[in-house]
């Protein structure tokens, strides 16, 4: 059996789409947090100009990955933030969760 046949047989979405969805769900959770929460402040923090990434760490920032995932779905960061803050909309779409 080839790798191409496995998703067809199992009827499971590609792993990349599952990871992408979970990253976006985490991002939207962070956006909805209180602005004084540490996780939210880190999300919006500006790096110091003299900061350098430690050796061996990925070159891509997490927010760059989020922006890429959003652009794949034709959303900007501002649009996504606005939608995340629209609690009645996401509560309705998620079935009350």
C-alpha positions in Angstrom: 0.0 0.0 0.0 1.4 3.4 -0.9 1.3 6.6 1.2 -1.1 8.1 -1.3 -3.6 5.3 -0.7 -3.6 5.5 3.1 -5.6 8.8 3.3 -8.1 7.6 0.8 -8.7 4.3 2.7 -8.8 5.9 6.1 -10.8 9.0 5.0 -8.6 11.1 7.3 -7.6 14.7 6.5 -3.9 15.3 5.8 -1.8 15.7 9.0 -0.6 19.1 7.8 -4.2 20.4 7.8 -4.8 19.1 11.3 -1.7 20.8 12.6 -2.6 24.0 10.7 -6.1 24.0 12.3 -4.8 23.5 15.8 -2.2 26.3 15.5 -5.0 28.6 14.4 -7.2 27.5 17.2 -4.4 28.2 19.7 -3.8 31.6 18.1 -7.5 32.6 18.3 -7.5 31.4 22.0 -4.6 33.7 22.7 -6.3 36.6 20.9 -9.3 36.2 23.1 -7.3 36.3 26.3 -7.2 39.3 28.6 -4.7 41.8 27.4 -2.8 41.7 30.7 -2.2 37.9 30.5 1.4 37.0 29.9 0.6 34.8 26.9 -1.3 37.6 25.2 1.5 40.1 26.0 4.1 37.8 24.5 2.0 37.4 21.4 2.0 41.2 20.8 5.5 41.9 22.1 8.1 43.6 19.8 11.5 42.0 19.8 14.5 44.0 20.7 16.7 45.0 17.8 19.8 43.3 19.2 18.0 40.0 19.9 19.4 36.9 18.1 17.8 33.5 17.8 19.8 30.8 19.7 21.8 28.4 17.6 19.8 25.5 16.3 16.4 27.1 16.6 14.0 27.4 13.6 14.4 30.5 11.5 10.7 31.0 11.2 8.7 32.7 14.0 5.5 31.1 15.1 3.5 34.3 14.1 5.0 34.0 10.6 3.6 30.5 10.3 0.2 31.8 11.6 0.2 34.6 9.0 1.1 32.0 6.3 -1.8 29.8 7.4 -4.2 32.7 7.5 -3.2 33.9 4.0 -3.8 30.3 2.7 -7.4 30.9 3.8 -7.5 34.5 2.5 -7.5 36.1 5.9 -5.3 38.9 7.2 -4.1 39.0 10.8 -6.5 41.9 11.5 -9.5 40.0 10.0 -8.6 36.9 12.0 -8.3 38.9 15.2 -11.6 40.5 14.6 -13.3 37.2 14.0 -11.7 35.6 17.1 -13.1 38.5 19.2 -16.6 38.0 17.8 -17.7 35.5 20.5 -21.3 34.9 19.3 -20.0 33.9 15.8 -17.4 31.3 16.9 -19.7 30.0 19.7 -22.4 29.4 17.1 -20.1 27.8 14.6 -18.4 25.5 17.1 -21.7 24.2 18.4 -21.6 26.0 21.7 -18.0 25.2 22.7 
